[in-house]
Amino acid sequence: MLEFKENRYILCIDLRGFYASCECVMRGLNPMEAKLACVGNVEREGSIVLAISPGLKKLGFKNRCRFYELPKDQGIIFAPARMRVYLEFSEKILAIFLKYVPPEDLHVYSIDESFLDVTETLHLFAQDVKTLAKMIMDDIYQTTGLYSACGIGPNMLLAKLALDLEAKKNPDGIAYWHYYDVEKKLWPVTPLQEMWGIGPNLEKILNSMGFYKVGDIANSNPAILKKKLGIMGEELYYHTHGIDNSIIREPYIIHDHNYGIGQTLYEDYYDNVRIVMLEQCEELGMRIRLRRKMGRTIHLSIGYSRNSGGGGFSRQITLDEPTNLTHEIYEACERLFNKYYDGRPIRKIAISIGKLCDDRPLQLGLFDDRARKQRLAYTVDEIRNKYGKGSILLGVSYLDKGTSRLRSKLIGGHYAELEYHNVKEV
């Protein structure tokens, strides 16, 4: 086994079937027994099932299926997603975590999963780390009615692996992995994408190199991995030995290379996709203005309908001057669209802006239309921040093919509240 450095007490806590469990609690149901599925939009058969309750999972059903894949005759409750409700639950749970660790020792990985470094605070609450983990899980249940699972390890990696590969299967929902557990518990894992950090594309590459179990990678030559995969290959080699030297409280600097926005369309678009394109440019412009940034490289990606053979194009253009103005971003996208669009039906569109620099306010000269537009854009942003994105919309958003009116009512791509659409649970 390789040498390692970190030997901390890290908890990785996951809320079981979070969205669906929240819906169960709101209905006075036990998430471990109720058969409930949380659906992005119950009006559409092809909508994504965001989560299923632990009770439904015990019957063999899986998350991330489509609405039409679940039977409608087995007493399953289909609940429309309510993102604002889930955010309120999440805030309560974060408040619980902060009773046990300071903010610098808490890393929120996602809305339903967090890492807690309890190394410095363990002695204040319990004699051992498993007792503290159970204490926090009980606190979550008593406060919110939600069930959780917890992986424990000497570093973030092993805590996460303990959660994914063992804790969720254990009756008490807790698993504690040490470095000496790696060979016995991690190395036999197959397929490779069962290991955190390995996705389907990387798995294909590793399979082509003759690696099918995690132990195959761990017992390989790290130089070969680095030659094939670069720094990622070297890091993967160490991860297969359970080694991860990252510490939650050490600042993690995010380097913003670009900002982007993408959308899957509910129907075929053609030339009329320009309406959505303009809406996305407006949203993207607002995002980078909020961060006081400008960009020079505009990237447009178009995905064609599968019924027309799929595929698409992804092209970019570099401007002479950086911008954060909607109409200038749109003009660049329109040039790319006019040059590369072949007339087939469109189902996906994404726009990003890169080569970022800090915003520099344009000086308002006597006839400087661009400076006026920049100041107007910031004024509109202030109104939207105060009164909501839907308070001011582009005129095209009121056309039949506009999507911003609907999207302004969404959080994370899903409805914030049920009153925003005339839908009842099924």
C-alpha positions, 0 to 999 in steps of 0.5 A, a space after each residue: 500500500 502506498 504512503 498516505 498523509 490524511 487521517 481525519 474524521 470525515 462524514 459524507 451524509 446523503 439524504 435518502 431519495 431526497 426530493 421524494 422523501 420531502 414529498 412523503 413528509 409533506 403528506 405525513 407518509 413514512 418515506 421508508 414505506 410509501 410508494 412515491 415518485 417525484 416527477 419533473 412534470 407529470 403532464 409529460 410522459 417523457 419527463 424525468 423521474 427526479 427521485 423515488 422514495 426508499 419505500 419504492 426503491 425497495 420494490 426494485 424501481 430505480 431513480 432517473 427513469 422516465 415517467 412512462 416507465 413507471 406503472 400507473 396501476 400499482 398505487 404509486 403516488 406521482 408528485 410534481 417537483 417543487 424545488 422551493 420546498 426542497 430548498 427549504 428542507 435543505 436549509 434546515 439540514 444545513 443548519 443542523 450540520 452547522 451545530 456540529 461543525 463550523 462553516 469552514 469544515 462543511 462542504 455542500 456537495 449537492 442539495 442532498 449530500 454534504 461532507 463534514 470534517 468533524 476532526 476538531 469538534 468530535 470531542 465536544 459531542 461523542 466518544 467516537 465518530 460513529 456515535 457522532 454520525 448517528 447523533 447527526 442522522 437522528 437530529 436530521 430525522 427528528 427535525 425534518 422526518 428525513 432518513 439519511 446514510 453516512 459514509 465515514 473515512 480518513 479523507 473525503 474520498 474514502 468517506 464518499 466511497 464508504 457511503 456509495 458502496 456500503 452505507 446505503 446498503 447497511 441497515 443502520 445506514 452507516 459505514 466506516 472505511 479505513 485505509 486497510 479496507 481498500 484492498 478488500 472493499 474497493 479493489 473488487 468493485 466492477 464495473 468501474 463506474 461504480 467508483 466515484 469519479 469514473 464515468 461511462 466515457 472514462 470507463 470505456 477508455 480504462 476497459 480498452 486498457 484492460 482494466 475491469 476492476 478497480 484493483 486492476 488499476 491499483 496494481 497497474 503501472 502509474 506511468 502508463 496511466 499518466 501517459 494515457 490520461 495525463 494528471 487525471 490518470 495519476 490521480 486515479 491511481 492514487 484514488 484506487 489506493 484510497 489516497 486523497 489529500 484534499 482538506 475541506 477547510 483549505 480554500 478551493 479556487 474555482 477558475 471561471 473559464 466560461 459561463 454557459 446555458 443550455 436547454 433541451 426543447 420539448 418539441 422540434 424547432 427550426 428557424 424559430 429557435 432564434 427566439 430561444 437563442 435570444 432568450 438564452 443570450 439575455 440570460 447569459 448576459 445577465 449572469 456575466 454582468 452579475 459577476 462583473 465579467 465580459 467575454 470575447 469567445 462566443 460558443 453555440 451548440 445545436 443538437 438535432 432531433 433523433 428522428 432526423 438522425 441526431 448530431 448537430 454542430 458546435 462552433 465558436 467565434 472570437 470578437 474583437 472586443 469583450 462584451 456582456 451585452 445581450 444583442 452583441 452575444 446574440 449577433 455572434 450566435 446568429 452568425 454561427 447559426 446562419 453559417 452552420 445550420 442545415 435546416 433539420 429539426 432542433 431539440 437542443 441548444 447551448 450557448 457559452 461565453 469565454 475568454 473572460 475579463 473583468 467588466 470595464 464600464 463604457 464611458 458615455 459619450 455624446 453619441 455612444 449608443 453602446 455605453 447607454 445599452 450597457 447601463 440600461 442592461 445593468 438597470 434591468 438586471 437590478 430590477 430583475 434581482 429585486 422583483 424576479 426574473 419574470 418582472 421584465 422579459 424580452 418581447 419575443 418571450 411572449 411569442 408561442 415558441 418563447 420559453 422564458 416565461 415558463 423558465 422564469 418560474 423554475 428552480 434548477 429546471 423544475 417548478 418552484 411551486 405547484 401553483 405555477 402550473 395547473 397540475 395535480 399529483 397523479 
